[in-house]
Amino acid sequence: MTEPKKYGLKPKAPVVPVQAAQTASGTGDIFQTPPAGRAKNRMPLPPGEIVKAVGGYTDEELATLRTIPDWTPEKGVPSNLPDLLEPVRQTQEEIAEDMDLNHMSPPVPMDTPPLKVPRAVDISKLPPDEQERILGGMREAEQASARRSADQASLVQNLAPGASGINEAISGRNVRDIDITDDRKDATYAGTDTTKTTGDSSRTGGTGSLLKQCPHCHWELNQPDIPDPDIADRQLYLQSLLGEQPFQKQYRLLGGALTITFRELSPREIDLCYKQAHLMRKAGKLDSYEDFFEVLTRFRICLQLVQLGTPETVHNFPTSAAEWAGSEPVETPTETVLPRIEESLYADVIKTETLNTLVGGELSRFNRLLAKLAANSHNENFWSATEQAS
């Protein structure tokens, strides 16, 4: 059996007595005689020997030595340094003699008056109009600084490549002035000879087609809004909310041959879906925002799906991410349990595109119903409708 490792401070080294040290060395002399040094009363190096700069050169020494032709730090300090520097000194003197310092142009005209620094004056001693001018300039500078800070705070951070136009629109840069003509009462579109069609008299300007999908998330804009929640949904929603339980609803499709039950997610589970999507995007597995929202919808299906039933088989799924994970951790700093849940669900249950489309569509209806129920909580008729149902 392997003994467990013990961690702690290392023990101090034992002190060896002098007598034991003498016995171990075999001699009575435990002190070693230092080696003989260089002989005294003579130069440490013979004359003419090149000296290597052991401690390096100073900047001034390097500047002087570099004036010697073909000198490098590896060559050291030459023994005839004064002789080598003499030609350099003579050249510098000749250059100085050639310069006519008496006829050099001054840096500024000679009649330039000396600089006079204005004396600080208390603003209260200035005339009223001058005080107002200075204080007004200070106020304008403060307001301009505040506007710049507010504009910077309103910009969107970490934009995707090619999406800089969002911040340009927010800040008002590169915005074109468009002259819009009210042609609602005219028989033709403004600036054209195109006759308006019946039922299109409210349309102005160009001839482009109306948007059918959101340009960002591709949501179908022509989808009709879901009806107001009925009394049964309101009562069940209220019971779930006051009982601190997730709201559930069952949908029947294909004439009752297919039943799908969804549940409301907890805030931690919603964060878990976004965390896994961001981890995949950071790892380069998602190429666009469309891919991001696609995997986000898949993860929500995995967690919100409670039951999927057919006449032959009924699939019951765990009602929390922790139940799906079992004994494994739900999340770590680098991954979550969601990819494994998705792989299991789509490999064993949702095997066709048709079933995936049906489940995704009903999940969208369920989440829109949840949002409408929450928005309807401000409606004064919410409580009275619930009382009638009970």
Steps between C-alpha positions, in 0.01 A plus 500: 500500500639841398527744785331838438725796432551743781557869434658746737816689578827320429696396814816688576834333416666334805800671652819288455742526796859603432637167622272310260611719213864427584433128506313511169778687322771275637715795603509726795508813276142591418598842354635508144789736421395748231695486173797730459411835350678706236844619597513844655691815392433464123242601244196269484529477118806530273533827302327510157245227578141571382264552791154344482221704659367242743233723649390648164537852363323815595317700233773763497774238462316333214451834323875570524610152392264494202684796350793262436472350151406129488472475879254253654430416868654156447843658432517651847685819593816536285825562686581795268165669555642858516677455166185369334287786634742772391394500131137514610569801720685681219212438258250644748719811548522553122122479470460753779747739332310480169174604669460880497314540827495879466287491184254223592132598478341535840206269581266802524529863379728704720232762558259245646381629836544274800211271589272644764285255691159657579446561867214302657199722571208417726192454279293706743713804415423479128221699334157329508490436123848341512398282794191382312707421190750288697235321708291435188799340327563282806134390508506413130817294548343309792181435303699379197701264723180365659345444155806311380494279811127431456543420130786262578295323769208448258713317241478123464815316607655185344323534167540231238726581200321721250238620749656840574201668334300437819719737702506749212121508504493541879753785499341670197809473279462431128126567517354628175234769493202350319230727365172311553195620314154428633327336203220323684236711330661481154402249233866413425806439710709813573751574223369223272221441251410168665132482586417380848313173526185451701563470872853637473426872544691520831827394344753774423828530314678217318376181345693245709317204653394502863705301751374148556774392741702675769844572344673404827327185633294406188176494700199476274339846528179394328414244767174579678526573868395223737153547656461625852550228763177324583364464851650151548850623406469800733389285790777242446756780459386664823512170692851426373625850578361513855606140565856574381485226240587526127201556273419208266265460205418212267438545126310248288592467133398278208151451637632399842742236364797708619514672838781731610540641851732790579606662825629838609878527554670631811730804475805277558397273214455798265848621597629149434364507142662836426828395663529189281414700186764761583759228572433347158524841332827573680638163385420586137220244463237762409556713189207743522227639721255265329705200619509649850121527526454159337705318767334713767160374383630142499621532858165644610319207335724258692417656837139614447373174348326304778306235306464386139221248443365294211241218505784248521760672719513768768838661573535662844806725543676639809352825628828678577855523374623342824281191440642472148858520632450240774823458695700715256539877545251714312769746393872572524693811395557349154184297425144410604287188484282642218694359198466147639129550566451625144694207354291248696164666425554542127653155460229306686176705482493790251631314198325679212488856370120498512491413870768757574298768316181409687671501840681828428181670378300396805782607731487844338124517566555392862765766565282770337214388724724535806602851393137597444394363837773698671402816309134438586580503872451880489151456360229575757283224349764232569383432856129526425532255210677257731227533760235417238690187398512376857 
